């Protein structure tokens, strides 16, 4: 195994796919935030709802795994 992963095309491709993945993740989080009957950010930050935080964390992990699998 050489240093094929260090070629500029591979590095640029990885960065592009990472940015696409972050964009899809953020978009899906915003959509889910709009679909819920309350403001997720207010519940998490201001009211410090730990149960909702655990649910949102699980949702984020699930979306991240799906996006990573789709890009891979």
N, CA, C and O atoms as a GROMACS GRO file, in nm:
protein
  288
    1UNK      N    1   0.085  -0.119   0.000
    1UNK     CA    2   0.000   0.000   0.000
    1UNK      C    3   0.088   0.123   0.000
    1UNK      O    4   0.165   0.145   0.093
    2UNK      N    5   0.077   0.201  -0.100
    2UNK     CA    6   0.157   0.321  -0.112
    2UNK      C    7   0.088   0.439  -0.048
    2UNK      O    8   0.016   0.427   0.050
    3UNK      N    9   0.114   0.552  -0.107
    3UNK     CA   10   0.051   0.674  -0.056
    3UNK      C   11  -0.054   0.723  -0.156
    3UNK      O   12  -0.063   0.843  -0.184
    4UNK      N   13  -0.133   0.628  -0.211
    4UNK     CA   14  -0.237   0.667  -0.306
    4UNK      C   15  -0.339   0.759  -0.243
    4UNK      O   16  -0.397   0.844  -0.312
    5UNK      N   17  -0.362   0.744  -0.113
    5UNK     CA   18  -0.463   0.825  -0.045
    5UNK      C   19  -0.419   0.970  -0.031
    5UNK      O   20  -0.500   1.055   0.006
    6UNK      N   21  -0.292   1.000  -0.059
    6UNK     CA   22  -0.240   1.135  -0.044
    6UNK      C   23  -0.243   1.214  -0.175
    6UNK      O   24  -0.201   1.329  -0.179
    7UNK      N   25  -0.292   1.154  -0.282
    7UNK     CA   26  -0.301   1.223  -0.410
    7UNK      C   27  -0.402   1.337  -0.398
    7UNK      O   28  -0.502   1.325  -0.328
    8UNK      N   29  -0.377   1.449  -0.468
    8UNK     CA   30  -0.468   1.564  -0.458
    8UNK      C   31  -0.613   1.531  -0.494
    8UNK      O   32  -0.705   1.582  -0.430
    9UNK      N   33  -0.634   1.449  -0.594
    9UNK     CA   34  -0.772   1.416  -0.634
    9UNK      C   35  -0.844   1.341  -0.523
    9UNK      O   36  -0.964   1.363  -0.502
   10UNK      N   37  -0.775   1.254  -0.452
   10UNK     CA   38  -0.836   1.179  -0.344
   10UNK      C   39  -0.868   1.271  -0.226
   10UNK      O   40  -0.975   1.260  -0.166
   11UNK      N   41  -0.777   1.361  -0.195
   11UNK     CA   42  -0.798   1.455  -0.083
   11UNK      C   43  -0.915   1.549  -0.116
   11UNK      O   44  -1.001   1.572  -0.031
   12UNK      N   45  -0.918   1.602  -0.236
   12UNK     CA   46  -1.026   1.693  -0.275
   12UNK      C   47  -1.160   1.618  -0.277
   12UNK      O   48  -1.261   1.671  -0.233
   13UNK      N   49  -1.160   1.495  -0.326
   13UNK     CA   50  -1.283   1.415  -0.327
   13UNK      C   51  -1.333   1.389  -0.186
   13UNK      O   52  -1.453   1.396  -0.160
   14UNK      N   53  -1.242   1.360  -0.095
   14UNK     CA   54  -1.281   1.337   0.044
   14UNK      C   55  -1.340   1.463   0.106
   14UNK      O   56  -1.440   1.456   0.179
   15UNK      N   57  -1.281   1.576   0.078
   15UNK     CA   58  -1.332   1.702   0.133
   15UNK      C   59  -1.469   1.734   0.075
   15UNK      O   60  -1.559   1.777   0.148
   16UNK      N   61  -1.486   1.712  -0.054
   16UNK     CA   62  -1.615   1.740  -0.118
   16UNK      C   63  -1.724   1.650  -0.060
   16UNK      O   64  -1.833   1.696  -0.028
   17UNK      N   65  -1.694   1.520  -0.047
   17UNK     CA   66  -1.793   1.428   0.010
   17UNK      C   67  -1.823   1.460   0.156
   17UNK      O   68  -1.936   1.445   0.200
   18UNK      N   69  -1.722   1.504   0.231
   18UNK     CA   70  -1.746   1.543   0.370
   18UNK      C   71  -1.838   1.665   0.376
   18UNK      O   72  -1.929   1.669   0.459
   19UNK      N   73  -1.816   1.763   0.290
   19UNK     CA   74  -1.902   1.881   0.288
   19UNK      C   75  -2.044   1.847   0.244
   19UNK      O   76  -2.141   1.902   0.297
   20UNK      N   77  -2.057   1.757   0.148
   20UNK     CA   78  -2.191   1.713   0.106
   20UNK      C   79  -2.261   1.643   0.222
   20UNK      O   80  -2.379   1.667   0.247
   21UNK      N   81  -2.189   1.557   0.292
   21UNK     CA   82  -2.247   1.486   0.406
   21UNK      C   83  -2.290   1.580   0.516
   21UNK      O   84  -2.398   1.563   0.574
   22UNK      N   85  -2.209   1.680   0.546
   22UNK     CA   86  -2.244   1.778   0.649
   22UNK      C   87  -2.366   1.859   0.605
   22UNK      O   88  -2.454   1.888   0.686
   23UNK      N   89  -2.371   1.895   0.478
   23UNK     CA   90  -2.486   1.970   0.427
   23UNK      C   91  -2.615   1.890   0.434
   23UNK      O   92  -2.719   1.942   0.474
   24UNK      N   93  -2.608   1.763   0.395
   24UNK     CA   94  -2.728   1.678   0.402
   24UNK      C   95  -2.770   1.658   0.546
   24UNK      O   96  -2.889   1.661   0.578
   25UNK      N   97  -2.673   1.638   0.635
   25UNK     CA   98  -2.705   1.620   0.777
   25UNK      C   99  -2.773   1.745   0.832
   25UNK      O  100  -2.875   1.734   0.901
   26UNK      N  101  -2.718   1.860   0.805
   26UNK     CA  102  -2.775   1.984   0.857
   26UNK      C  103  -2.915   2.010   0.801
   26UNK      O  104  -3.004   2.053   0.873
   27UNK      N  105  -2.932   1.982   0.673
   27UNK     CA  106  -3.063   1.999   0.611
   27UNK      C  107  -3.166   1.905   0.674
   27UNK      O  108  -3.279   1.946   0.702
   28UNK      N  109  -3.127   1.781   0.696
   28UNK     CA  110  -3.222   1.687   0.757
   28UNK      C  111  -3.254   1.726   0.901
   28UNK      O  112  -3.367   1.708   0.946
   29UNK      N  113  -3.156   1.779   0.974
   29UNK     CA  114  -3.183   1.826   1.110
   29UNK      C  115  -3.282   1.943   1.108
   29UNK      O  116  -3.372   1.948   1.192
   30UNK      N  117  -3.266   2.035   1.015
   30UNK     CA  118  -3.358   2.148   1.006
   30UNK      C  119  -3.499   2.103   0.969
   30UNK      O  120  -3.597   2.158   1.020
   31UNK      N  121  -3.509   2.004   0.882
   31UNK     CA  122  -3.640   1.952   0.844
   31UNK      C  123  -3.707   1.887   0.965
   31UNK      O  124  -3.826   1.909   0.990
   32UNK      N  125  -3.633   1.808   1.039
   32UNK     CA  126  -3.690   1.743   1.157
   32UNK      C  127  -3.726   1.848   1.262
   32UNK      O  128  -3.826   1.834   1.332
   33UNK      N  129  -3.645   1.952   1.274
   33UNK     CA  130  -3.675   2.060   1.369
   33UNK      C  131  -3.806   2.129   1.332
   33UNK      O  132  -3.884   2.166   1.420
   34UNK      N  133  -3.832   2.147   1.202
   34UNK     CA  134  -3.956   2.212   1.158
   34UNK      C  135  -4.077   2.119   1.175
   34UNK      O  136  -4.189   2.167   1.196
   35UNK      N  137  -4.055   1.988   1.167
   35UNK     CA  138  -4.166   1.893   1.180
   35UNK      C  139  -4.211   1.872   1.324
   35UNK      O  140  -4.325   1.832   1.348
   36UNK      N  141  -4.123   1.899   1.419
   36UNK     CA  142  -4.160   1.880   1.560
   36UNK      C  143  -4.246   1.997   1.606
   36UNK      O  144  -4.231   2.108   1.555
   37UNK      N  145  -4.335   1.973   1.702
   37UNK     CA  146  -4.427   2.080   1.746
   37UNK      C  147  -4.361   2.187   1.834
   37UNK      O  148  -4.427   2.285   1.870
   38UNK      N  149  -4.236   2.170   1.870
   38UNK     CA  150  -4.169   2.268   1.955
   38UNK      C  151  -4.030   2.296   1.899
   38UNK      O  152  -3.982   2.224   1.811
   39UNK      N  153  -3.967   2.400   1.948
   39UNK     CA  154  -3.835   2.439   1.901
   39UNK      C  155  -3.730   2.353   1.970
   39UNK      O  156  -3.710   2.363   2.091
   40UNK      N  157  -3.662   2.269   1.894
   40UNK     CA  158  -3.563   2.179   1.952
   40UNK      C  159  -3.451   2.255   2.020
   40UNK      O  160  -3.409   2.219   2.130
   41UNK      N  161  -3.402   2.359   1.955
   41UNK     CA  162  -3.288   2.432   2.010
   41UNK      C  163  -3.324   2.495   2.145
   41UNK      O  164  -3.244   2.491   2.238
   42UNK      N  165  -3.443   2.553   2.156
   42UNK     CA  166  -3.485   2.613   2.283
   42UNK      C  167  -3.499   2.507   2.391
   42UNK      O  168  -3.456   2.528   2.505
   43UNK      N  169  -3.557   2.393   2.356
   43UNK     CA  170  -3.573   2.285   2.453
   43UNK      C  171  -3.438   2.232   2.501
   43UNK      O  172  -3.421   2.202   2.620
   44UNK      N  173  -3.343   2.222   2.410
   44UNK     CA  174  -3.212   2.166   2.447
   44UNK      C  175  -3.126   2.265   2.523
   44UNK      O  176  -3.066   2.229   2.624
   45UNK      N  177  -3.120   2.388   2.478
   45UNK     CA  178  -3.027   2.485   2.534
   45UNK      C  179  -3.086   2.558   2.655
   45UNK      O  180  -3.023   2.565   2.760
   46UNK      N  181  -3.204   2.612   2.639
   46UNK     CA  182  -3.259   2.695   2.746
   46UNK      C  183  -3.323   2.612   2.857
   46UNK      O  184  -3.301   2.638   2.975
   47UNK      N  185  -3.402   2.511   2.819
   47UNK     CA  186  -3.470   2.430   2.920
   47UNK      C  187  -3.389   2.308   2.963
   47UNK      O  188  -3.424   2.241   3.060
   48UNK      N  189  -3.281   2.280   2.892
   48UNK     CA  190  -3.189   2.169   2.921
   48UNK      C  191  -3.263   2.037   2.939
   48UNK      O  192  -3.246   1.967   3.039
   49UNK      N  193  -3.344   2.004   2.841
   49UNK     CA  194  -3.423   1.881   2.841
   49UNK      C  195  -3.330   1.764   2.803
   49UNK      O  196  -3.300   1.745   2.686
   50UNK      N  197  -3.287   1.687   2.902
   50UNK     CA  198  -3.191   1.580   2.877
   50UNK      C  199  -3.251   1.464   2.800
   50UNK      O  200  -3.183   1.401   2.719
   51UNK      N  201  -3.378   1.434   2.825
   51UNK     CA  202  -3.442   1.326   2.751
   51UNK      C  203  -3.450   1.359   2.602
   51UNK      O  204  -3.423   1.273   2.518
   52UNK      N  205  -3.487   1.481   2.571
   52UNK     CA  206  -3.490   1.523   2.432
   52UNK      C  207  -3.350   1.525   2.373
   52UNK      O  208  -3.331   1.494   2.256
   53UNK      N  209  -3.252   1.562   2.454
   53UNK     CA  210  -3.113   1.560   2.408
   53UNK      C  211  -3.068   1.421   2.367
   53UNK      O  212  -2.997   1.406   2.267
   54UNK      N  213  -3.108   1.320   2.443
   54UNK     CA  214  -3.073   1.182   2.409
   54UNK      C  215  -3.141   1.139   2.280
   54UNK      O  216  -3.080   1.070   2.197
   55UNK      N  217  -3.266   1.179   2.262
   55UNK     CA  218  -3.338   1.144   2.139
   55UNK      C  219  -3.276   1.214   2.018
   55UNK      O  220  -3.259   1.153   1.913
   56UNK      N  221  -3.242   1.341   2.033
   56UNK     CA  222  -3.180   1.415   1.923
   56UNK      C  223  -3.042   1.359   1.891
   56UNK      O  224  -3.003   1.352   1.775
   57UNK      N  225  -2.967   1.318   1.994
   57UNK     CA  226  -2.835   1.257   1.971
   57UNK      C  227  -2.849   1.127   1.893
   57UNK      O  228  -2.771   1.101   1.801
   58UNK      N  229  -2.947   1.044   1.930
   58UNK     CA  230  -2.969   0.919   1.857
   58UNK      C  231  -3.011   0.947   1.713
   58UNK      O  232  -2.969   0.878   1.620
   59UNK      N  233  -3.096   1.049   1.694
   59UNK     CA  234  -3.138   1.087   1.561
   59UNK      C  235  -3.018   1.134   1.478
   59UNK      O  236  -3.005   1.098   1.361
   60UNK      N  237  -2.932   1.212   1.538
   60UNK     CA  238  -2.814   1.262   1.467
   60UNK      C  239  -2.721   1.148   1.427
   60UNK      O  240  -2.668   1.146   1.316
   61UNK      N  241  -2.702   1.052   1.517
   61UNK     CA  242  -2.619   0.937   1.483
   61UNK      C  243  -2.682   0.855   1.370
   61UNK      O  244  -2.611   0.811   1.279
   62UNK      N  245  -2.811   0.836   1.375
   62UNK     CA  246  -2.878   0.762   1.269
   62UNK      C  247  -2.867   0.830   1.135
   62UNK      O  248  -2.837   0.765   1.035
   63UNK      N  249  -2.890   0.960   1.131
   63UNK     CA  250  -2.878   1.035   1.005
   63UNK      C  251  -2.734   1.030   0.954
   63UNK      O  252  -2.710   1.015   0.834
   64UNK      N  253  -2.638   1.044   1.045
   64UNK     CA  254  -2.498   1.040   1.006
   64UNK      C  255  -2.460   0.906   0.945
   64UNK      O  256  -2.387   0.902   0.846
   65UNK      N  257  -2.508   0.796   1.004
   65UNK     CA  258  -2.477   0.664   0.951
   65UNK      C  259  -2.541   0.647   0.813
   65UNK      O  260  -2.477   0.592   0.723
   66UNK      N  261  -2.663   0.692   0.796
   66UNK     CA  262  -2.729   0.681   0.666
   66UNK      C  263  -2.656   0.763   0.560
   66UNK      O  264  -2.634   0.715   0.448
   67UNK      N  265  -2.618   0.886   0.593
   67UNK     CA  266  -2.545   0.971   0.497
   67UNK      C  267  -2.410   0.910   0.463
   67UNK      O  268  -2.370   0.909   0.347
   68UNK      N  269  -2.339   0.860   0.564
   68UNK     CA  270  -2.209   0.798   0.538
   68UNK      C  271  -2.222   0.674   0.449
   68UNK      O  272  -2.141   0.654   0.359
   69UNK      N  273  -2.324   0.593   0.474
   69UNK     CA  274  -2.345   0.475   0.391
   69UNK      C  275  -2.382   0.513   0.248
   69UNK      O  276  -2.339   0.447   0.153
   70UNK      N  277  -2.461   0.618   0.233
   70UNK     CA  278  -2.500   0.661   0.099
   70UNK      C  279  -2.382   0.717   0.021
   70UNK      O  280  -2.371   0.696  -0.100
   71UNK      N  281  -2.294   0.788   0.090
   71UNK     CA  282  -2.177   0.846   0.022
   71UNK      C  283  -2.073   0.740  -0.006
   71UNK      O  284  -2.003   0.746  -0.108
   72UNK      N  285  -2.061   0.643   0.082
   72UNK     CA  286  -1.959   0.540   0.066
   72UNK      C  287  -1.991   0.456  -0.055
   72UNK      O  288  -1.918   0.362  -0.087
   0.00000   0.00000   0.00000
